[in-house]
């Protein structure tokens, strides 16, 4: 996930991240506020040894959303 994608999807992403990874606090999310590097620092602080697992989940989440967006665009184009 690149930094622009991360920032663009931040509002959707932060709700999902709290559901999936319960150790994130509202303050953590406010601190990161769409900044990929800050977010990764918070991941390291909260999850340390599971950082790669969180990052893998982020990539999967982004890929799923890209697929859904493509399908929505294709559906609109068929109308």
Order of alpha helices (4+ residues) and beta strands (2+ residues): alpha-alpha-alpha-alpha-alpha
